[in-house]
């Protein structure tokens, strides 16, 4: 299962940003994490089982990217 990127942005962008901002504490870094997460979704060839699986994957990627970003600062 794959959802169009427009659907992903509409449904998950705010949640991804909230998670990233909570970890990074910087609006700019939070926006970067969301953008990087969406790019990761576009570039993955993973076939997801359900929409909930996509959501969980996106959140995990965003959390990991945010943690990596805070380690670099």
HUTALIN-V84951 format. One record per residue. N is the residue number from 1. RES is the residue in one letter. PSI is psi in whole degrees, -180 to 180 (NA if undefined). OMEGA is omega in degrees with one decimal (NA if undefined). D_LAST is the distance of its C-alpha to the last C-alpha in Angstrom with 2 decimals. Layout:
N_RES_PSI_OMEGA_D_LAST, N_RES_PSI_OMEGA_D_LAST
This chain:
1_X_133_174.8_36.22, 2_X_137_174.7_34.01, 3_X_147_176.5_33.44, 4_X_148_-177.6_33.17, 5_X_-32_178.2_29.73, 6_X_-40_178.8_31.24, 7_X_-43_179.0_32.08, 8_X_-46_-179.2_28.65, 9_X_-48_-178.4_27.09, 10_X_-44_-173.5_29.79, 11_X_-31_-167.6_29.65, 12_X_-11_-174.6_26.03, 13_X_-46_-177.6_23.74, 14_X_-41_178.7_23.69, 15_X_-42_179.2_23.13, 16_X_-42_179.5_20.25, 17_X_-42_-179.8_18.62, 18_X_-44_178.8_19.37, 19_X_-46_-178.2_17.81, 20_X_-43_-179.6_14.58, 21_X_-39_178.9_14.45, 22_X_-37_-178.5_15.31, 23_X_-46_-173.8_12.34, 24_X_-31_-177.2_9.61, 25_X_13_-179.9_11.43, 26_X_125_179.0_11.10, 27_X_-40_-179.3_14.23, 28_X_-44_177.7_12.98, 29_X_-38_177.7_10.42, 30_X_-43_177.6_13.41, 31_X_-40_177.8_15.74, 32_X_-42_179.7_13.89, 33_X_-44_178.5_13.99, 34_X_-46_179.9_17.66, 35_X_-44_179.2_18.47, 36_X_-37_179.2_17.07, 37_X_-43_178.7_19.00, 38_X_-38_176.3_22.10, 39_X_-37_177.6_21.96, 40_X_-40_177.1_21.79, 41_X_-44_-179.8_24.86, 42_X_-34_-174.9_26.64, 43_X_-13_179.5_26.14, 44_X_146_176.9_27.08, 45_X_15_-178.5_30.76, 46_X_138_174.6_30.72, 47_X_113_-175.3_33.74, 48_X_150_-178.3_33.00, 49_X_-42_-176.5_35.75, 50_X_171_175.3_35.36, 51_X_-34_177.7_33.43, 52_X_-36_176.3_32.03, 53_X_-41_177.0_30.77, 54_X_-46_-179.5_28.99, 55_X_-48_-179.6_27.41, 56_X_-42_179.4_26.27, 57_X_-46_179.8_24.87, 58_X_-45_-179.8_22.95, 59_X_-42_179.3_21.47, 60_X_-43_178.5_20.51, 61_X_-45_-179.7_18.87, 62_X_-43_178.9_16.92, 63_X_-48_-179.2_15.84, 64_X_-43_179.5_14.79, 65_X_-39_178.7_12.89, 66_X_-42_178.2_11.08, 67_X_-41_177.3_10.32, 68_X_-40_-179.3_9.15, 69_X_-40_-178.7_6.81, 70_X_-27_177.0_5.34, 71_X_-28_-178.5_5.56, 72_X_-21_-176.2_3.83, 73_X_NA_NA_0.00
